[in-house]
Amino acid sequence: MLDPTILTIGGIVLGIALIERILERWGVIDLVDQFAKVMRFILPVTFYSASIYFFATFMF
C-alpha cells in the first residue's frame, strides 16, 4: 500500500511541474527561472524526507 503522505507530496510535485510547463508556454520566462531555482532546492528535500518517512514507518 502507498502512504497518503507520499501520494500527496507526489501530487504537489506533479502539479508544480504542470504549472511550470504552462508558464513556460505562455512566455513568462522570468517566473519560470525563479520557479526552477526554488524547485532545485525543494525537490531533493522532499524526496529525501519522503524516503526517510517511508523507511522509518514501513521497516518495523
Secondary structure by P-SEA (a helix, b strand, c coil): cccaaaaaaaaaaaaaaaaaaaaaaacaaaaaaaaaaaaacaaaaaaaaaaaaaaacccc
